[in-house]
Amino acid sequence: MTDRIKTPLLFAGVALLILLTGVLQSWNSALVILNMGLISAIMALGVNLQWGFAGLFNTGIMGFVALGGLATVLVTAAPVPGVTTGQALAVLGALALGAGVIVAAILMWQHLRRARGLAVTVTLIAGFFLFRAVFDPAVALIEANNPASAGNIGGLGLPALWAWPVGGMLAAGAAWVIGKTALGLRSDYLAIATLGIAEIVIAVLKNEDWLARGVKNMIGLPRPWPVPLEVDLQQDPGFIAQAAGLGLDTTTASTLWVQLIYAVLFAIVLAILFWLVERARHSPWGRLMRAIRDNEVAASAMGKNVTARHLQVFVLGSAIVGIAGAMMTSLDGQLTPGSYQPLRFTFLVWVMVIVGGSGNNWGAVLGGFLIWFLWVQVEPLGNLLMQAITTGMTDSPLKTHLIDSAAHMRLFTMGLLLLLVLRFSPRGLIPEK
């Protein structure tokens, strides 16, 4: 079967699965799966840019998703009453001071010839105490300000759509810092380093209450334009009349309309990013990246700066993942640092890329939709299967064990699917040409 036939058939099959979800379960469930599928496809595009184009094994995807979510909080959340400009400037000044100390230490190490170890040590120790002297008092005042409902620095109160590119820029900035230190490592060490850095990002979000309330979570984040609130739609006479004309109650109609608007917004972002990444793949830069991926030694011998190109693609892929993270937080309306788990935001995205087809953007998008659909639907379907298997059984430890095991069906299914694809289609469902 040629790609001209195979690719549309695969996408049509995924679309049919989502439509069947709407018919057999509920249209709200189908739209929720569609929206998260769109966001997952964007994450897969970013990872495919790093792995499929350049062969960079990034296991810190979760950290960049979380940074995108943090950007949504800092950009869209309302300013917190009681946090003065001086306190905010003190925190920002302390962070800038800390960054300046690190830069100064790096420059000393690079340019000093004598006693540079001593100079760097003294600079770091003195800078640390100076940083804490400025940072700690300001943070203590911010966290003491109405900690039950605030206790954080607050946001800028800007429109939510602005947070999406800011999330990409924040993730890109972090990726640049990580890449400057870690991209010189071998692939397995790069994976360990990025995984550790992602865990550090999550630990900071959980423990620094002044930033985004830590594990107390940020809720009630504003929605992007033009997504309305369900309660506003339910009080609109025109919308009530339209819902009645469709035979829907107002609550269901308002929920479906909101989810549909989100789907349109996410589809537009996915289409723009997909077009840009496809243009990059077909450009001389894209061909160079694939040449570096296939043989770094040969590319370096031809005079190409392999490390610089790796840094470029690492930053670009992380920025796309950061945009997806900001979109997901806007969709949820809240930031919950405890929900960022490597299984969901690193392993699952890698499965999407591998199953869809590494190096092929169409495959990455297909994998995002397909794997997310299975991730959501396998557990309830597994529960129905176990109920059917144990119908004739009397109450026994075996029956209880089988029914309780349905919760693990999604992990079993992901592993089984990955094994089947690697066995029968090792380059993915839509392989790179």
C-alpha positions as CSV (number, residue, x, y, z in Angstrom):
1,M,0.0,0.0,0.0
2,T,1.4,3.4,-1.0
3,D,1.8,6.3,1.4
4,R,-0.8,8.3,-0.6
5,I,-3.4,5.7,0.4
6,K,-2.0,4.5,3.7
7,T,-1.7,7.9,5.5
8,P,-5.3,9.1,4.8
9,L,-6.6,5.7,5.8
10,L,-4.8,5.7,9.1
11,F,-6.0,9.2,9.9
12,A,-9.5,8.3,8.9
13,G,-9.4,5.3,11.2
14,V,-8.4,7.5,14.2
15,A,-11.2,9.9,13.3
16,L,-13.7,7.1,13.2
17,L,-12.6,6.0,16.7
18,I,-13.3,9.5,18.0
19,L,-16.6,9.6,16.2
20,L,-17.6,6.2,17.7
21,T,-16.7,7.6,21.1
22,G,-19.2,10.4,20.5
23,V,-21.9,8.0,19.3
24,L,-21.4,5.2,21.9
25,Q,-20.4,7.2,24.9
26,S,-20.8,11.0,24.7
27,W,-19.9,13.8,22.4
28,N,-18.3,15.6,25.3
29,S,-15.9,12.7,25.8
30,A,-15.1,12.7,22.1
31,L,-14.3,16.4,22.1
32,V,-12.1,16.0,25.3
33,I,-10.2,13.3,23.6
34,L,-9.9,15.4,20.4
35,N,-8.5,18.4,22.3
36,M,-5.9,16.5,24.3
37,G,-5.1,14.6,21.1
38,L,-4.3,17.9,19.4
39,I,-2.1,19.0,22.3
40,S,-0.4,15.6,22.3
41,A,0.3,15.8,18.6
42,I,2.0,19.2,19.2
43,M,4.2,17.6,21.9
44,A,5.0,14.7,19.5
45,L,6.0,17.2,16.8
46,G,8.5,18.8,19.2
47,V,10.0,15.5,20.2
48,N,10.1,14.3,16.6
49,L,12.0,17.5,15.7
50,Q,14.7,16.6,18.3
51,W,14.8,12.8,17.8
52,G,13.6,12.3,14.2
53,F,15.6,15.2,12.8
54,A,18.7,15.2,14.9
55,G,18.8,11.9,17.0
56,L,18.7,13.7,20.3
57,F,17.4,11.5,23.1
58,N,15.6,13.9,25.3
59,T,13.9,12.3,28.4
60,G,13.1,15.7,30.0
61,I,9.9,16.4,28.1
62,M,8.0,16.7,31.3
63,G,10.0,19.6,32.4
64,F,9.4,21.7,29.3
65,V,5.7,20.9,29.5
66,A,5.7,22.2,33.1
67,L,7.5,25.3,32.1
68,G,4.9,26.0,29.5
69,G,2.2,25.6,32.2
70,L,4.2,28.0,34.5
71,A,4.2,30.6,31.7
72,T,0.4,30.5,31.6
73,V,0.3,31.2,35.3
74,L,2.8,34.1,35.2
75,V,1.2,35.7,32.1
76,T,-2.6,35.2,32.7
77,A,-3.1,35.1,36.4
78,A,-4.4,38.3,38.0
79,P,-2.0,40.4,40.2
80,V,-2.1,39.4,43.8
81,P,-3.3,42.2,46.2
82,G,-0.7,42.8,48.9
83,V,2.3,42.0,46.7
84,T,4.2,45.2,46.3
85,T,6.3,46.2,43.3
86,G,9.3,46.3,45.6
87,Q,8.9,42.7,46.6
88,A,8.5,41.5,43.1
89,L,11.5,43.5,41.9
90,A,13.5,42.1,44.9
91,V,12.8,38.5,43.8
92,L,13.5,39.3,40.1
93,G,16.7,41.1,41.1
94,A,17.8,38.2,43.3
95,L,17.3,35.8,40.4
96,A,19.2,38.1,38.0
97,L,22.0,38.4,40.7
98,G,22.2,34.6,40.9
99,A,22.4,34.3,37.1
100,G,25.1,37.0,37.1
101,V,27.2,35.1,39.7
102,I,27.1,31.9,37.6
103,V,28.1,33.8,34.4
104,A,30.9,35.5,36.3
105,A,32.2,32.2,37.6
106,I,32.1,30.7,34.1
107,L,34.0,33.7,32.6
108,M,36.6,33.5,35.4
109,W,37.1,29.8,34.7
110,Q,37.6,30.5,31.0
111,H,39.9,33.5,31.2
112,L,41.9,33.3,34.4
113,R,45.2,31.5,34.2
114,R,46.2,31.6,37.8
115,A,44.3,30.6,40.9
116,R,41.1,30.3,38.9
117,G,39.8,27.5,41.1
118,L,40.1,29.7,44.2
119,A,38.5,32.7,42.4
120,V,35.6,30.7,41.1
121,T,35.0,29.1,44.6
122,V,35.1,32.5,46.4
123,T,32.8,34.1,43.8
124,L,30.2,31.3,44.0
125,I,30.2,31.2,47.9
126,A,30.0,35.0,48.2
127,G,27.3,35.2,45.4
128,F,25.3,32.5,47.2
129,F,25.1,34.4,50.5
130,L,24.4,37.6,48.7
131,F,21.6,36.0,46.7
132,R,20.0,34.5,49.8
133,A,20.2,37.9,51.6
134,V,18.1,39.5,48.9
135,F,15.9,36.6,47.9
136,D,14.8,35.1,51.3
137,P,13.2,38.3,52.9
138,A,11.2,39.1,49.7
139,V,10.0,35.5,49.4
140,A,9.0,35.3,53.0
141,L,6.8,38.5,52.7
142,I,5.2,37.2,49.5
143,E,4.4,33.7,50.9
144,A,3.0,35.3,54.1
145,N,0.5,37.4,52.1
146,N,-2.8,35.5,52.5
147,P,-1.3,32.0,52.1
148,A,-4.7,30.3,52.1
149,S,-5.7,31.7,48.8
150,A,-2.6,33.4,47.4
151,G,0.9,33.4,48.9
152,N,2.5,33.8,45.4
153,I,3.9,36.6,43.3
154,G,0.9,36.7,41.0
155,G,0.7,37.2,37.2
156,L,0.4,40.0,34.7
157,G,-3.3,39.5,34.0
158,L,-2.7,39.4,30.2
159,P,-4.8,37.6,27.6
160,A,-4.4,33.8,27.7
161,L,-3.4,33.6,24.1
162,W,-0.2,35.5,24.9
163,A,0.8,32.8,27.3
164,W,1.2,30.2,24.6
165,P,4.2,31.9,22.8
166,V,5.6,32.9,26.1
167,G,5.5,29.3,27.2
168,G,7.5,28.4,24.1
169,M,10.0,31.1,24.8
170,L,10.4,30.1,28.5
171,A,10.9,26.4,27.5
172,A,13.3,27.5,24.8
173,G,15.4,29.6,27.2
174,A,15.6,26.7,29.6
175,A,16.5,24.4,26.7
176,W,19.4,26.7,25.7
177,V,20.8,26.6,29.2
178,I,20.5,22.8,29.4
179,G,21.8,22.4,25.9
180,K,24.9,24.5,26.5
181,T,25.9,22.1,29.3
182,A,24.4,18.7,28.3
183,L,24.6,18.5,24.5
184,G,28.3,17.7,24.6
185,L,27.4,14.4,26.3
186,R,26.9,11.1,24.7
187,S,23.3,10.1,23.9
188,D,22.8,8.0,27.0
189,Y,24.3,10.6,29.3
190,L,22.2,13.3,27.6
191,A,19.1,11.2,28.5
192,I,20.1,10.9,32.1
193,A,20.9,14.7,32.3
194,T,17.6,15.8,30.8
195,L,15.6,13.5,33.0
196,G,17.3,14.8,36.1
197,I,16.8,18.4,35.0
198,A,13.1,17.8,34.4
199,E,12.7,16.4,37.9
200,I,14.5,19.5,39.2
201,V,12.0,21.7,37.4
202,I,9.0,19.8,38.9
203,A,10.6,20.0,42.4
204,V,11.0,23.8,42.1
205,L,7.3,24.1,41.0
206,K,6.2,21.9,44.0
207,N,8.3,23.6,46.7
208,E,8.6,27.3,45.7
209,D,5.2,28.5,46.9
210,W,6.0,32.1,45.9
211,L,6.1,31.1,42.2
212,A,2.8,29.3,41.6
213,R,1.6,28.3,45.0
214,G,3.4,25.0,44.9
215,V,1.3,21.9,45.7
216,K,-1.6,24.2,46.7
217,N,-2.1,24.6,43.0
218,M,-3.2,27.6,40.9
219,I,-6.9,27.4,39.9
220,G,-9.3,29.6,38.0
221,L,-6.9,30.7,35.3
222,P,-8.6,32.8,32.6
223,R,-9.5,31.2,29.3
224,P,-8.1,32.2,25.9
225,W,-10.2,34.4,23.6
226,P,-12.8,33.6,22.2
227,V,-13.6,30.7,24.6
228,P,-16.6,31.8,26.8
229,L,-17.6,30.5,30.2
230,E,-20.3,27.9,30.3
231,V,-22.3,29.9,32.9
232,D,-22.4,32.9,30.5
233,L,-23.7,30.7,27.7
234,Q,-26.4,29.2,30.0
235,Q,-27.7,32.7,30.7
236,D,-27.7,33.9,27.1
237,P,-31.3,33.7,25.6
238,G,-30.0,33.3,22.1
239,F,-27.8,30.4,23.0
240,I,-30.7,28.8,25.0
241,A,-32.9,29.0,22.0
242,Q,-30.3,27.4,19.7
243,A,-29.7,24.6,22.2
244,A,-33.4,23.9,22.4
245,G,-33.6,23.9,18.6
246,L,-30.9,21.2,18.5
247,G,-32.7,19.2,21.2
248,L,-30.0,19.7,23.8
249,D,-30.2,20.9,27.3
250,T,-28.4,24.1,28.0
251,T,-25.7,22.6,30.2
252,T,-24.7,20.0,27.7
253,A,-24.8,22.4,24.8
254,S,-22.6,25.0,26.6
255,T,-20.0,22.3,27.4
256,L,-19.9,21.0,23.8
257,W,-19.6,24.6,22.4
258,V,-16.7,25.4,24.7
259,Q,-14.9,22.2,23.8
260,L,-15.5,22.8,20.1
261,I,-14.0,26.3,20.3
262,Y,-10.9,24.9,22.1
263,A,-10.6,22.3,19.3
264,V,-10.6,25.0,16.6
265,L,-8.0,27.0,18.4
266,F,-5.7,24.0,19.0
267,A,-6.2,22.8,15.4
268,I,-5.0,26.2,14.1
269,V,-1.9,26.1,16.3
270,L,-1.1,22.5,15.2
271,A,-1.6,23.5,11.5
272,I,0.8,26.4,11.8
273,L,3.5,24.5,13.7
274,F,3.1,21.5,11.3
275,W,3.6,23.8,8.3
276,L,6.7,25.4,9.8
277,V,8.2,22.0,10.8
278,E,7.5,20.6,7.4
279,R,9.1,23.6,5.7
280,A,12.1,23.1,8.0
281,R,12.3,19.4,7.1
282,H,12.5,20.1,3.4
283,S,14.9,23.0,3.7
284,P,18.7,22.7,3.5
285,W,18.8,23.1,7.2
286,G,16.6,20.0,7.6
287,R,18.7,18.0,5.2
288,L,21.8,19.0,7.2
289,M,20.1,17.9,10.5
290,R,19.3,14.5,9.0
291,A,22.9,14.2,7.7
292,I,24.2,14.9,11.2
293,R,21.7,12.4,12.7
294,D,22.9,9.7,10.3
295,N,26.6,10.3,10.7
296,E,28.0,13.0,13.0
297,V,31.6,12.2,12.1
298,A,31.1,12.7,8.4
299,A,29.1,15.9,8.9
300,S,31.8,17.2,11.2
301,A,34.5,16.3,8.6
302,M,32.6,18.4,6.1
303,G,33.0,21.4,8.3
304,K,29.6,21.5,10.0
305,N,29.3,22.6,13.6
306,V,27.5,19.6,15.0
307,T,27.1,20.9,18.6
308,A,25.7,24.2,17.4
309,R,23.1,22.5,15.1
310,H,22.1,20.2,18.0
311,L,21.6,23.2,20.2
312,Q,19.4,24.8,17.6
313,V,17.1,21.8,17.1
314,F,17.0,21.1,20.9
315,V,15.8,24.7,21.6
316,L,13.2,24.6,18.8
317,G,11.8,21.2,19.8
318,S,11.6,22.3,23.4
319,A,9.8,25.5,22.4
320,I,7.1,23.5,20.7
321,V,6.7,21.3,23.7
322,G,6.5,24.4,25.9
323,I,3.7,25.8,23.7
324,A,1.8,22.6,24.1
325,G,2.3,22.7,27.9
326,A,0.9,26.3,28.0
327,M,-2.1,25.2,25.9
328,M,-2.8,22.3,28.2
329,T,-2.8,24.5,31.3
330,S,-5.2,27.0,29.5
331,L,-7.5,24.1,28.7
332,D,-7.5,22.8,32.3
333,G,-7.7,26.3,33.8
334,Q,-5.3,25.3,36.5
335,L,-1.7,24.4,37.2
336,T,-1.2,21.3,39.4
337,P,2.6,20.5,39.7
338,G,1.8,17.1,41.3
339,S,0.1,15.9,38.0
340,Y,3.4,16.2,36.0
341,Q,4.6,12.6,35.9
342,P,7.3,11.1,33.6
343,L,5.0,8.3,32.6
344,R,2.4,10.7,31.1
345,F,4.6,13.5,29.8
346,T,7.8,11.7,28.7
347,F,7.2,8.0,28.2
348,L,3.8,8.4,26.5
349,V,5.0,11.1,24.1
350,W,8.0,8.9,23.1
351,V,5.5,6.1,22.4
352,M,3.5,8.5,20.2
353,V,6.6,9.3,18.2
354,I,7.9,5.7,17.9
355,V,4.5,4.2,17.0
356,G,3.6,7.0,14.6
357,G,6.9,7.1,12.8
358,S,10.1,8.8,13.9
359,G,11.4,11.3,11.4
360,N,7.9,11.8,9.8
361,N,5.8,14.7,11.0
362,W,2.6,13.0,9.7
363,G,3.5,10.0,11.8
364,A,4.1,12.1,14.9
365,V,0.7,13.7,14.6
366,L,-1.0,10.3,14.0
367,G,0.8,8.8,17.0
368,G,-0.3,11.7,19.2
369,F,-4.0,11.1,18.3
370,L,-3.9,7.3,18.4
371,I,-1.9,6.8,21.6
372,W,-3.9,9.4,23.5
373,F,-7.1,7.8,22.4
374,L,-5.9,4.4,23.6
375,W,-4.5,5.9,26.8
376,V,-8.0,7.2,27.7
377,Q,-10.2,4.4,26.4
378,V,-8.3,1.3,27.3
379,E,-9.0,1.4,31.0
380,P,-12.8,1.6,30.8
381,L,-12.8,-1.0,28.0
382,G,-10.6,-3.2,30.1
383,N,-13.0,-2.9,33.0
384,L,-15.9,-4.0,30.8
385,L,-13.8,-6.9,29.5
386,M,-13.0,-8.1,33.0
387,Q,-16.6,-7.7,34.1
388,A,-17.7,-9.9,31.1
389,I,-15.0,-12.5,31.9
390,T,-16.0,-12.7,35.5
391,T,-19.8,-12.7,35.0
392,G,-20.2,-16.4,35.9
393,M,-17.8,-16.4,38.8
394,T,-18.9,-16.3,42.4
395,D,-17.4,-13.7,44.7
396,S,-13.8,-14.9,45.1
397,P,-10.3,-13.4,45.5
398,L,-9.7,-14.3,41.8
399,K,-12.7,-12.3,40.6
400,T,-11.7,-9.4,42.8
401,H,-8.1,-9.5,41.5
402,L,-9.2,-9.6,37.8
403,I,-11.5,-6.7,38.2
404,D,-8.9,-4.7,40.1
405,S,-6.3,-5.5,37.4
406,A,-8.4,-3.6,34.8
407,A,-6.7,-0.4,36.0
408,H,-3.4,-1.7,34.7
409,M,-4.7,-2.4,31.2
410,R,-3.5,0.9,29.8
411,L,0.1,0.1,30.8
412,F,-0.2,-3.4,29.4
413,T,-1.7,-2.1,26.1
414,M,1.0,0.6,25.6
415,G,3.7,-2.0,26.1
416,L,2.0,-4.5,23.9
417,L,1.4,-2.0,21.1
418,L,4.9,-0.7,21.3
419,L,6.3,-4.3,20.9
420,L,4.0,-5.1,18.0
421,V,4.9,-2.0,16.1
422,L,8.6,-2.5,16.7
423,R,8.3,-6.1,15.5
424,F,6.1,-5.7,12.4
425,S,6.7,-2.0,11.5
426,P,9.9,-0.9,13.3
427,R,10.0,2.5,11.6
428,G,6.5,3.3,12.7
429,L,3.0,3.3,11.1
430,I,4.0,6.2,8.8
431,P,7.8,5.8,8.4
432,E,10.2,8.4,7.2
433,K,10.8,8.3,3.5
